[in-house]
């Protein structure tokens, strides 16, 4: 019996994406500053709140 918590679908997708980036199959997103990274994150969160997806 395995009592260890299992990752959810979103976590499994993030793990797979990380493996794809590490293998060079998809490019990593790079930002020129922390401010830029958070601006993109804020925009993505606003889109999700409005029911839109990227």
C-alpha angles and dihedrals in degrees: 000000000000111000096172114114114257122224118249124239094267092053092047089051091051091050091051092048090051091052091049091051092047090050091051094241094121127025121251116240111243129195129200093219144005088251090058092048092051092046089056091046091050091051092049092049091049090051091051091049088055090051096254126125135205 
